[in-house]
C-alpha cells in the first residue's frame, strides 16, 4: 500500500525555486528531467517510506540525498 504524499508549503516553494533555477540555468529539458526524477523518488518513498535513514539532526525526519546539492527531507505517519 502506498502512502499519500503531502507537501508542506515550504517544500512546494523550495521545489519551485529549484526547478526555476535549473530551467533558467540549464534549460527546460533539464528542468523537466529533474522534475520527473523528483516524482520518481517520491513514488519510491510513498511505497517504502523507511527506505532512507533518519536525519542525524532531526531524527523524526528521514533524509534522501537526491544529489550532491539537494536532499529531500520527509516524515511519514501510519495514518
N, C-alpha and C positions, 0 to 999 in steps of 0.2 A: 504494500500500500504506500503510495507516495503522499508525502505531506504537502500541504498548500504553502506556497512561498508568498510571504507578505513583506513588502518593502517599508522601511521607515522613511520618513520624509528626507532625512539626511542621506540615506542610501540612494534614493532617487536623484537627489541633487548631485551627489558625487558621481554617480554613473553618467548622468547627463554631461557634467563638466568633463569627465574623462573622454567620453565619446566626441564631444565638441572639440577638445584638444587634438585628438587623433585625426579627426576629419580635417581640421584646419592645417595640421602639420604633415599629414601623410595621405590624405585623400579619402574620398567617400568609400571606396572599395575596401580600404583597410579598416575604416570605421565599421562597416557592415560585417567584416570578418571578425573583429573583436566583439561586436555585439552578439554575434552568433556563438562565439566561444563562451561568453559570459552566460548566455542562456543554456548552453550545454552543461556547464559546470553547475548551474542552479538546478537543472534536472537531476544530475547525479546526487546533489545534496538532498533534494526532495525524496529521492528513492532510498538513500542511505545517509542520514544526517550525521552519523557517528564516524564517517569515513575520514574526517580531518581531525587533527588533535585540538585539544583545548588550548586556548591562549594562555601564555605564561602570566601576562599582566592582568587579564580578566578571565579567570577560569570558567565563568558562566558562558563565555563566548567560545566559539570554535573558529579556527583560522585556516583558510585555504589560501595558499600562496598561488596567486594567479599568474604573476610574472615577477621579475626582479623588482619592479617598481610598484606593484599593486597586489594587495591581499584583500580577500573577501572575508569579513567577519560576520558570523551569524550565530543565532541561538535557535533551539527548537524546543517545542513543547509537545508532549504526547497528545494533547487535545488539539 
